[in-house]
């Protein structure tokens, strides 16, 4: 159990790793916030802490408008989900500022959201989506000219320039290039990023994971590929099976996975998938299963390199003393997942 002093220090530091662990309520304003709220911090004597938003509401507090504690962490707003759905159905669409205004969406607002969550503007996102679709059409044998105009480009030269700026080569020289599709996935524990190739899902991580950018770069380098926002048939299966999992209706995943890594890493990740739903193993038990009982540290390192959270359940591995150990998505998520699975066995 955390002390009030520890929670207050986390609140002042805006420490996102404490998301899901406590809610901070301010007596002088009557509002409650996430641990990572960016609002000005009150004095410690003016704060009381709760485990859930429900408790804060029952004590008469209302949600903060800055951090929106009643929403899922980093959840994609409904109006953006609708735009992304339309783009997914027709990548050649071009939403301009006037189109957004007609829908009652402030262009600067959507621009800030995409910069924060994707590192690019909405217009750049749309271009990436079109280029993604065009790459796949060319790989499937369609001509460069027809692909360019089907993707909504007004000139062939403009398409070639955009294509080369993304992939580093012209469309005619792209046969050796690979593409990794990227999407956002909403879960009760917050937003995740998923990547997939033709063989299967190759990454599933929480969007606030500190090493996420490093993982993206390492994956792209290993596969000699470019990661671009786009649609993938594996994403449909992934979304459906994750929803079933969080509803307590699914205990095993069948969505295809693609897990490039060393032979030892591959064996460690397979061992993780053999841990039954609702159960736990220690690193030593996992090493013993691999017939390498002396390789506890190496097993822990391999688990840490797992890029596919939940589906390859490294959250089911705990310390030999029974304590929770490091988890890329945060220990609070690891505890939530273990408690959830035990409750739904």
Beta strands, then each sheet from edge to edge (+ up, - down):
strand 1: 23-26
strand 2: 31-33
strand 3: 47-50
strand 4: 62-63
strand 5: 178-187
strand 6: 190-197
strand 7: 200-206
strand 8: 225-229
strand 9: 281-282
strand 10: 317-318
sheet 1: 3+ 1- 2+ 4+
sheet 2: 7+ 6- 5+ 8+
sheet 3: 9+ 10+
end
